[in-house]
Amino acid sequence: MTAKLTPHNAQSLELLLDSREEGIALVDGEARFVYLNRAYASFMKEVFNLTVAPGMRHQYVLPNGQRSWANDLYQRALSGKSFTVEFSRNCPRKGTCYFERSFSPVYEKERLCGFSELIREVSEERKREDALREGYALLEKQIASRTSSYQEYNAILAQEIVERQQAEEDLLESRERLAQILQGSSIATFVIDENHTITHWNKACARLTGYPAAEMVGTQNQWKAFYLYRRPTLADLVVQAAREPQIAKFYSGKYRPSSLLAGAYEAEDFFDFGAASKWLFFTAAPIKNRAGEIIGAIETLQDVTDRKDMEAEIRQMNDELEARVEERTNQLRHTHEQLLHAEKLSAVGKLAASIAHEFGNPIIGIRNFLKSLRKEITLGKTDTEMLDLAIAECGRIKDLISSLQDFNRPTTGKFAPVDLHRIIDDLLLFMNKKLRDRQIEVERAFAEELPMVQAVADQLKQVLLNLLANAEEAIPSTGGKIRIATEVAGEQVRISIQDSGKGIKAKDMDYIFEPFYSTKPAVEGTGLGLSVSYGIIKRHGGSITAKSVRGKGALFVVTLPIKGGPREDSLPIFS
C-alpha cells in the first residue's frame, strides 16, 4: 500500500535517507547523478578522493589512476542487472577497510532509466566473520556458506528508500522510485512515524510475518505481527526516545545500543509466527528532521535461525568433545595406575625370588634335622610338643617360600588345550566334604558349549582353587551359596565365582591384588594368594576383576583368551 505523496512526505524520505550511514545514489541512463545522500558523497571523497554532486557524471578510478565513467562496472549497472561488488582500501587509522557496493536497475513505466547505487563499509562484519572462522575452523565451509547468504541479504537491504531533492514537480517520480526500492528489498523492513503509525511495510516483511501491507499501513498494529498482546516494538521505543531501563523492561538481555548510530538499537529474539518459529536479528534507527527532532523510526528484521542452529550444533560438538577428553583422561589415569601396579609387582616378584633362594634351603635343612631329632631322641611330653610345633612352623615357612616363588614365576608348565569345566568339577569334588560340612550350596551355570582354552592346567587349578577357597572362607558358619558361571565372550571365555559371604570392605578393594596384603589374621593367610593368581592370569593374557558390596558377598571374574599363550608384558586390569 502506497500513501499519497505530499511535500511533507518527500521531505521525510529525504531526511530518512540522510539519516542512513550507507551511501545511496541514483544515476540516470547517461551515468549522471540524479540524487545522492550525504553519506555517499562522504564515501566517494574519503575512499576514492572524488567530489560528486547532482548533475555530475559518475566516475570510476581505474587501476592506472585514471578516472572514467565508461567501464565494465557501470556498463553492467546500465544493462538492467542487479549485482554487488566488494573492495578494500587502506585506512590510516584502522588498517584495511572493506566496502560493499550494490547496483540495482531503476525503471520508469517499464523502461530502464538508470540505476541506484548503495555503498557501505563492512569492516566490522568482516572482523566478526574472521573471528568466527578462527573459532570454528572445522565448520569453515558451512560458516562461509551462511556468511555468504548473510552478505547477500545485506546487499539487498542496501536498496533502501531513496529520494531526490528536486523541485516539487519531481517529487511524485522520486517517491515512486524510492517505494520501488523498498518493496524490492528482500530484508523485512517497516517504517513508523512520530505517531507510531506504519507508513511502510514491504513485501519481505509481509512474507515474514504473514500480515500484508494493506492490513498494516496506516495502523498502529505493528505489535500484532510479533506479539500476542499490545506492547511496543523496538521501533516504538526508538520513536519515544526511551531510556535503556525502559528498553530493558521489554528486551532484557537481548538488546544493545548501536555502535554506529546514536539513538539506534539492535536486538535478537525468538518469535513464533504460527507456521514457523524463527530467530530474528532486528535493528531500529530514528528518523530525524533538520532540527534533529525524531519524526519516525525504521526497523529491519533478518532471519538468523540457521546461524542459531549452527551455534547450537557447535556447542553440542564442544560438549561432546569435552566429554571425550574427560573420558580419555580417565582412561590414561587408569592406565598409569596399572603401570605403577605392574612395576610394584615386578619389584616384589624379584624380591620374592631372592628371599626364596636365600632362605629355602636352610629352612628345609632345619626341618629335616628336627625330624631326625624327633625320631632318634626320646623327649618329654612338653619338649615333644615344642619339637612338633617347630617342625610344623618350618613347614609353614616352606609353604610361604613356595608362595613367594609362585608369585614371581607360578610354574614352568607348557600351554595346552584345557577343559575349564573339567577343572572346576575336579576342584569341587576335592572340596566337596568341606563345603557340605559348612552347609554351602554350589550352583553351576555352565555354558553349553565352552571351547577349550590354551593354558597351563595346573596354574589355572591353582587360581580357581584360591578363588573357591576365598569364597568358602568368606561365607559365615550358618551356611551360604557359591555360584560358578562360565560363558563365551567373543574370542574369550569368562569364569564368574560369586559368594554370599560378608563381602570386601570398600577400603580394601584397591589393594586385594597387592602382594602380602590380606584381610585374614596373620596365622591364616600370607597375602599372596590373589597376587599369585593375578600373576598367573596376567601371563595367560587374561584379567581378574573383583566387585563387592559389604555384607552382600563378592564377585570375581576371570577372563581368558581362547587362543592364548604366555604373556610377559601384560598389564593388570581392574574393575
C-alpha positions, 0 to 999 in steps of 0.5 A, spaced: 500 500 500 502 506 497 500 513 501 499 519 497 505 523 496 505 530 499 511 535 500 511 533 507 512 526 505 518 527 500 521 531 505 521 525 510 524 520 505 529 525 504 531 526 511 530 518 512 535 517 507 540 522 510 539 519 516 542 512 513 550 511 514 550 507 507 551 511 501 545 511 496 545 514 489 541 514 483 544 515 476 540 516 470 541 512 463 547 517 461 551 515 468 549 522 471 547 523 478 540 524 479 540 524 487 545 522 492 545 522 500 550 525 504 553 519 506 555 517 499 558 523 497 562 522 504 564 515 501 566 517 494 571 523 497 574 519 503 575 512 499 576 514 492 578 522 493 572 524 488 567 530 489 560 528 486 554 532 486 547 532 482 548 533 475 555 530 475 557 524 471 559 518 475 566 516 475 570 510 476 578 510 478 581 505 474 587 501 476 592 506 472 589 512 476 585 514 471 578 516 472 572 514 467 565 513 467 565 508 461 567 501 464 565 494 465 562 496 472 557 501 470 556 498 463 553 492 467 549 497 472 546 500 465 544 493 462 538 492 467 542 487 472 542 487 479 549 485 482 554 487 488 561 488 488 566 488 494 573 492 495 578 494 500 582 500 501 587 502 506 585 506 512 590 510 516 587 509 522 584 502 522 588 498 517 584 495 511 577 497 510 572 493 506 566 496 502 560 493 499 557 496 493 550 494 490 547 496 483 540 495 482 536 497 475 531 503 476 525 503 471 520 508 469 513 505 466 517 499 464 523 502 461 530 502 464 532 509 466 538 508 470 540 505 476 541 506 484 547 505 487 548 503 495 555 503 498 557 501 505 563 499 509 563 492 512 569 492 516 566 490 522 562 484 519 568 482 516 572 482 523 566 478 526 566 473 520 574 472 521 573 471 528 568 466 527 572 462 522 578 462 527 573 459 532 570 454 528 575 452 523 572 445 522 565 448 520 569 453 515 565 451 509 558 451 512 560 458 516 562 461 509 556 458 506 551 462 511 556 468 511 555 468 504 547 468 504 548 473 510 552 478 505 547 477 500 541 479 504 545 485 506 546 487 499 539 487 498 537 491 504 542 496 501 536 498 496 533 502 501 528 508 500 531 513 496 529 520 494 531 526 490 531 533 492 528 536 486 523 541 485 516 539 487 514 537 480 519 531 481 517 529 487 511 524 485 517 520 480 522 520 486 517 517 491 515 512 486 522 510 485 524 510 492 517 505 494 520 501 488 526 500 492 523 498 498 518 493 496 524 490 492 528 489 498 528 482 500 530 484 508 523 485 512 523 492 513 517 497 516 517 504 517 513 508 523 512 515 524 512 520 530 505 517 531 507 510 531 503 509 525 506 504 519 507 508 513 511 502 510 511 495 510 514 491 504 513 485 501 519 481 505 516 483 511 509 481 509 512 474 507 515 474 514 510 475 518 504 473 514 500 480 515 500 484 508 501 491 507 494 493 506 492 490 513 498 494 516 499 501 513 496 506 516 495 502 523 498 502 529 498 494 529 505 493 528 505 489 535 500 484 532 505 481 527 510 479 533 506 479 539 500 476 542 498 482 546 499 490 545 506 492 547 511 496 543 516 494 538 523 496 538 521 501 533 516 504 538 521 505 543 526 508 538 520 513 536 519 515 544 526 516 545 526 511 551 531 510 556 535 503 556 531 501 563 525 502 559 528 498 553 530 493 558 523 492 561 521 489 554 528 486 551 532 484 557 538 481 555 537 481 548 538 488 546 544 493 545 545 500 543 548 501 536 555 502 535 554 506 529 548 510 530 546 514 536 539 513 538 539 506 534 538 499 537 539 492 535 536 486 538 535 478 537 529 474 539 525 468 538 518 469 535 513 464 533 509 466 527 504 460 527 507 456 521 514 457 523 518 459 529 524 463 527 530 467 530 530 474 528 536 479 528 532 486 528 535 493 528 531 500 529 534 507 527 530 514 528 528 518 523 530 525 524 528 532 521 533 538 520 532 540 527 534 533 529 527 532 532 525 524 531 519 524 526 519 516 525 523 510 526 525 504 521 526 497 523 529 491 519 528 484 521 533 478 518 532 471 519 538 468 523 535 461 525 540 457 521 546 461 524 542 459 531 542 452 529 549 452 527 551 455 534 547 450 537 550 444 533 557 447 535 556 447 542 553 440 542 560 438 538 564 442 544 560 438 549 561 432 546 568 433 545 569 435 552 566 429 554 571 425 550 577 428 553 574 427 560 573 420 558 580 419 555 583 422 561 580 417 565 582 412 561 590 414 561 589 415 569 587 408 569 592 406 565 598 409 569 595 406 575 596 399 572 603 401 570 605 403 577 601 396 579 605 392 574 612 395 576 610 394 584 609 387 582 615 386 578 619 389 584 616 384 589 616 378 584 624 379 584 624 380 591 620 374 592 625 370 588 631 372 592 628 371 599 626 364 596 633 362 594 636 365 600 632 362 605 629 355 602 634 351 603 636 352 610 629 352 612 628 345 609 635 343 612 632 345 619 626 341 618 629 335 616 634 335 622 628 336 627 625 330 624 631 326 625 631 329 632 624 327 633 625 320 631 632 318 634 631 322 641 626 320 646 623 327 649 618 329 654 611 330 653 612 338 653 619 338 649 615 333 644 610 338 643 615 344 642 619 339 637 612 338 633 610 345 633 617 347 630 617 342 625 610 344 623 612 352 623 618 350 618 613 347 614 609 353 614 615 357 612 616 352 606 609 353 604 610 361 604 617 360 600 613 356 595 608 362 595 613 367 594 616 363 588 609 362 585 608 369 585 614 371 581 614 365 576 607 360 578 610 354 574 614 352 568 608 348 565 607 348 557 600 351 554 595 346 552 588 345 550 584 345 557 577 343 559 575 349 564 569 345 566 573 339 567 577 343 572 572 346 576 568 339 577 575 336 579 576 342 584 569 341 587 569 334 588 576 335 592 572 340 596 566 337 596 566 334 604 568 341 606 563 345 603 557 340 605 560 340 612 559 348 612 552 347 609 554 351 602 550 350 596 554 350 589 550 352 583 553 351 576 551 355 570 555 352 565 555 354 558 553 349 553 558 349 549 565 352 552 571 351 547 577 349 550 582 354 552 590 354 551 593 354 558 597 351 563 592 346 567 595 346 573 596 354 574 589 355 572 587 349 578 591 353 582 587 360 581 580 357 581 582 353 587 584 360 591 578 363 588 573 357 591 577 357 597 576 365 598 569 364 597 568 358 602 572 362 607 568 368 606 561 365 607 559 365 615 558 358 619 550 358 618 551 356 611 551 360 604 551 359 596 557 359 591 555 360 584 560 358 578 558 361 571 562 360 565 560 363 558 563 365 551 565 372 550 567 373 543 574 370 542 574 369 550 571 365 555 569 368 562 569 364 569 564 368 574 565 365 582 560 369 586 559 368 594 554 370 599 559 371 604 560 378 608 563 381 602 570 386 601 570 392 605 570 398 600 577 400 603 580 394 601 578 393 594 584 397 591 589 393 594 586 385 594 591 384 588 597 387 592 602 382 594 602 380 602 596 384 603 590 380 606 584 381 610 585 374 614 589 374 621 596 373 620 596 365 622 591 364 616 593 367 610 600 370 607 597 375 602 599 372 596 594 368 594 590 373 589 597 376 587 599 369 585 593 368 581 593 375 578 600 373 576 598 367 573 592 370 569 596 376 567 601 371 563 595 367 560 593 374 557 587 374 561 584 379 567 581 378 574 576 383 576 573 383 583 566 387 585 563 387 592 558 390 596 559 389 604 555 384 607 552 382 600 558 377 598 563 378 592 564 377 585 570 375 581 571 374 574 576 371 570 577 372 563 581 368 558 583 368 551 581 362 547 587 362 543 592 364 548 599 363 550 604 366 555 604 373 556 610 377 559 608 384 558 601 384 560 598 389 564 593 388 570 586 390 569 581 392 574 574 393 575 
